């Protein structure tokens, strides 16, 4: 019996590549009523417009009080919203710098942009619905998570603010504390942090107590001086209205009528954190800031009082927990990329 010829497999062809979705292009004209604001809106040598162009991939041309925006449809829509938000900030007397513009661009991709940077309905002169007013500046959120954080700062008794450097955890807490001190809703502002070096031993420091602990508390001073005139800071420090001290000096105290901030809380032990939290008194508010991924105490994460406290108290009535990520970094765009490179996109 003759062998049947073996049929060769039919030659297979990969399906033709599906055509890429065509990028729809669009253009829009945007007009502004107050021409006196256009210089600040455009920036020196149109630097602000160039920043928006480079970040969103659009082309912007100016003629009189009109801006013409061209580019991909989604990018044009975002550029229009960002430019409107920039104009609104200037219209209510707020500063507009490269950092503020970068924040608006980042937030333009958030679904809550309108609620953060828009004005109240029917009132073009109203400021953003969430803001902190201090003697030196008015602070508005620069990310969606900052909006949640600022709401928590006026609602909850004790707030855990967790996340990487540059997200505004400590700065916003100090700004809220200064605002409440100015209005009289609290009588004292107490700033504290554990005296733990970041990976290097500095040895014994010369001087009295203040001179010994000041190097550890410098970030708190920086935020304080940014929110209040220097002479007021010095006067309130001298009178005791503002107190800056290491956490070791909190034992045995009751912190009533005070806004209390604990920075670098990831470097507290469980015993220190329990001691600190139980200092809470009447008409007070506590904010505990820290980055769970930057633990400098012996034993690492397992010995951190911050992680232990969040695990025990998250969800308890009166407590708020805010988690920032690398996407919320507002210090500089490259800081967010550094955090992602070291700690991963989920940082």
C-alpha positions in Angstrom: 0.0 0.0 0.0 1.4 3.3 -1.1 2.3 5.7 1.6 0.2 8.8 1.6 2.3 11.8 1.0 2.8 13.8 4.1 1.1 17.1 3.7 3.2 20.0 4.7 1.7 22.3 7.2 0.0 25.2 5.7 2.3 28.2 5.9 1.1 30.5 8.6 1.2 34.2 8.4 1.1 36.5 11.3 -1.9 38.8 11.1 -1.2 42.2 9.8 -0.5 44.7 12.5 -3.5 46.5 13.6 -3.3 50.1 12.6 -2.4 52.4 15.4 -5.2 54.6 16.8 -4.9 57.9 15.1 -4.1 60.7 17.4 -6.8 63.2 17.0 -5.5 66.7 16.8 -7.3 69.8 18.1 -7.0 73.5 18.5 -8.6 76.0 20.8 -8.6 79.7 21.5 -8.5 80.9 25.1 -9.2 84.5 26.0 -8.5 86.4 29.2 -10.3 89.5 30.5 -7.7 91.2 32.7 -4.8 92.1 30.4 -2.7 93.4 33.3 -2.2 89.7 34.4 -0.9 88.5 31.1 2.7 89.4 31.8 2.8 87.3 34.9 0.7 84.6 33.2 3.1 84.2 30.2 6.2 84.7 32.3 9.5 86.4 31.4 10.3 85.6 27.7 7.1 83.4 27.7 8.8 81.0 30.1 5.5 79.8 31.6 4.0 79.1 28.2 7.1 77.2 27.2 6.9 75.1 30.4 3.3 74.1 29.5 4.3 73.4 25.9 7.2 71.1 26.8 5.3 69.2 29.5 2.1 68.6 27.5 3.4 68.5 24.0 1.3 71.3 22.6 2.1 74.5 20.7 0.9 77.8 22.2 0.9 81.1 20.4 -0.2 84.5 21.8 -2.0 87.4 20.1 -3.2 90.2 22.3 -5.3 88.7 25.2 -5.8 85.5 23.2 -3.9 82.2 23.4 -4.1 79.7 20.6 -3.4 76.1 21.6 -2.7 73.3 19.1 -1.8 69.6 19.5 -3.2 66.2 20.4 -6.8 66.5 21.6 -6.2 65.3 25.2 -3.1 67.5 25.6 -4.9 70.6 24.3 -7.7 70.1 26.8 -5.2 69.7 29.7 -3.2 72.8 28.5 -6.4 74.8 28.4 -7.4 73.8 32.0 -3.8 74.4 33.3 -3.7 77.9 31.7 -7.1 78.7 33.1 -6.0 77.6 36.6 -2.8 79.7 36.3 -4.9 82.8 35.4 -7.3 82.1 38.3 -4.3 81.9 40.8 -3.1 85.3 39.6 -6.6 86.8 39.7 -6.9 86.1 43.4 -3.4 87.4 44.2 -1.5 84.1 44.5 2.1 83.6 43.3 2.8 81.7 40.2 6.2 80.1 39.8 7.6 77.1 38.0 6.7 74.8 41.0 3.1 76.0 41.0 2.8 75.5 37.3 4.3 72.0 37.5 1.8 71.2 40.3 -1.1 72.4 38.1 0.1 70.3 35.2 0.4 67.2 37.4 -3.1 67.8 38.9 -4.6 68.4 35.5 -4.4 64.6 35.0 -6.3 64.1 38.3 -10.1 63.7 38.2 -10.4 66.1 41.1 -8.6 69.0 39.4 -11.8 71.2 39.2 -12.5 70.9 42.9 -8.9 71.7 43.8 -8.0 74.7 41.7 -11.4 76.0 40.5 -13.3 78.8 42.1 -16.6 78.6 43.9 -19.6 78.4 41.5 -20.9 81.9 40.6 -18.0 83.7 42.2 -15.0 84.4 40.0 -13.1 86.1 42.8 -13.3 83.3 45.3 -10.2 81.4 46.1 -9.7 77.6 46.0 -12.1 75.8 48.4 -9.1 74.3 50.3 -6.3 76.7 51.4 -4.2 77.6 54.4 -3.6 81.3 55.2 -0.5 82.3 57.1 1.1 85.6 57.8 3.5 85.2 54.8 1.5 83.3 52.2 -1.6 81.5 51.2 -1.0 77.8 50.6 -3.2 75.8 48.2 -2.8 72.0 47.5 -0.4 71.0 44.8 -1.6 67.4 44.4 -4.9 65.5 44.9 -3.5 63.8 48.0 -2.5 67.1 49.5 -6.2 68.2 49.2 -7.2 65.1 51.2 -4.5 65.8 53.7 -5.5 69.5 54.2 -9.1 68.4 54.8 -7.9 65.9 57.4 -5.8 68.6 59.1 -9.0 70.5 60.0 -11.2 67.4 60.7 -9.3 64.8 62.6 -7.8 64.9 66.1 -4.7 62.8 65.3 -3.3 62.5 61.7 -0.7 60.1 60.4 1.0 61.5 57.3 3.0 58.8 55.6 5.1 59.0 52.4 8.4 59.9 50.8 10.3 63.1 51.0 9.0 66.2 49.1 5.3 65.5 49.4 4.6 68.4 51.8 3.8 66.3 54.9 5.6 68.4 57.4 5.3 71.7 55.6 1.5 71.6 55.4 1.3 70.5 59.0 3.4 73.5 60.1 1.4 75.8 57.9 -1.9 74.6 59.4 -0.4 74.9 62.9 0.7 78.5 62.3 -2.7 79.4 60.9 -4.5 78.0 64.0 -2.0 79.8 66.3 -2.6 83.1 64.6 -6.4 82.8 64.8 -6.2 81.7 68.5 -7.8 78.3 68.1 -4.7 76.8 69.8 -2.5 78.5 72.3 0.8 76.7 71.6 2.6 75.1 68.7 4.9 72.2 69.6 7.3 70.7 67.1 9.2 67.6 67.9 11.2 64.8 66.3 13.5 62.0 67.5 17.2 62.9 67.7 18.4 60.1 65.3 21.0 60.7 62.6 20.4 59.5 59.1 23.0 56.7 58.9 26.0 58.5 60.4 27.1 59.3 63.9 27.8 62.9 64.6 29.2 62.3 68.1 28.7 64.7 71.0 27.6 68.2 70.0 28.8 71.3 71.8 26.6 73.9 73.5 23.5 74.0 75.6 20.3 72.0 75.0 19.0 74.2 72.3 22.3 74.2 70.4 22.5 70.4 70.7 19.1 69.6 69.3 18.8 72.4 66.7 20.6 70.5 64.0 18.0 67.7 64.2 15.1 70.2 64.1 16.3 72.4 61.3 13.6 71.2 58.8 10.9 72.3 61.2 12.6 75.7 61.6 12.7 76.0 57.8 9.0 75.4 57.4 8.3 77.7 60.4 10.2 80.7 59.0 8.6 80.2 55.6 5.1 80.6 57.1 5.9 83.5 59.6 8.1 86.6 59.6 11.4 85.9 61.4 10.8 88.4 64.2 7.4 86.8 65.0 9.0 83.4 65.2 11.7 84.6 67.5 9.2 86.4 69.7 6.9 83.4 70.0 9.8 81.1 70.6 10.9 83.3 73.5 7.4 83.5 75.0 6.9 79.7 74.7 4.0 79.9 72.3 6.2 78.0 69.9 8.3 75.1 71.4 10.7 72.9 69.5 12.0 70.0 71.4 13.1 66.3 71.0 10.6 63.7 71.7 12.5 62.6 74.8 11.3 65.7 76.6 7.6 64.9 76.2 7.4 62.3 79.0 5.0 63.3 81.9 3.4 66.3 80.0 -0.2 66.9 79.0 -0.3 68.9 75.7 -3.6 70.8 75.9 -4.7 73.7 73.7 -1.8 72.9 71.4 -1.0 71.9 67.8 1.6 69.2 68.1 3.7 67.9 65.2 6.1 64.9 65.3 8.4 64.7 62.3 10.5 61.7 61.2 8.2 59.6 63.3 9.5 56.4 61.6 12.5 56.7 63.8 10.6 56.4 67.1 10.4 53.2 69.0 7.1 51.6 70.0 7.5 52.9 73.6 8.3 56.4 72.4 5.3 56.5 70.1 2.9 55.3 72.8 4.3 57.8 75.2 3.9 60.6 72.6 0.4 59.8 71.6 -0.8 59.6 75.2 0.3 63.2 75.8 -2.8 64.3 73.8 -4.9 66.9 75.8 -8.1 68.8 75.4 -8.5 71.1 72.4 -5.4 69.8 70.7 -4.4 68.3 67.4 -1.5 66.0 66.6 0.1 65.3 63.3 2.6 62.5 63.0 4.7 62.6 59.8 7.1 60.0 58.6 8.4 57.8 55.8 8.0 54.1 56.6 10.7 53.3 54.1 13.4 55.4 55.7 13.8 53.8 59.2 17.2 54.7 60.7 16.9 53.0 64.1 18.4 49.6 64.9 16.1 46.8 64.0 14.6 48.6 61.0 10.9 48.5 60.1 10.1 45.9 62.7 11.0 48.2 65.5 9.4 51.4 64.2 6.8 52.9 66.4 5.2 54.6 63.4 4.4 51.3 61.7 3.2 49.8 64.9 0.9 52.8 65.7 -0.6 52.9 62.3 -1.4 49.2 62.4 -3.1 49.5 65.7 -4.9 52.8 65.3 -5.9 53.2 61.6 -9.7 53.3 61.4 -10.2 54.3 65.0 -12.5 57.2 65.5 -10.7 60.5 65.6 -7.6 59.3 63.6 -6.8 60.0 60.0 -4.2 58.3 57.9 -2.9 59.9 54.7 -0.6 57.9 52.4 1.5 59.9 49.9 3.3 58.2 47.0 6.1 59.3 44.6 3.4 60.7 42.3 2.6 63.3 45.0 6.2 64.7 45.3 6.0 68.5 44.7 9.5 69.5 45.6 10.8 69.0 42.1 9.8 66.5 39.4 13.2 64.8 39.5 12.7 64.0 43.2 9.7 61.9 42.3 11.7 60.0 39.7 14.5 59.5 42.3 12.0 58.0 44.8 10.5 55.7 42.1 14.0 54.6 41.1 15.0 53.7 44.6 11.7 52.4 46.0 9.7 51.3 43.0 6.6 52.9 41.3 4.4 51.9 44.2 6.4 54.0 46.6 
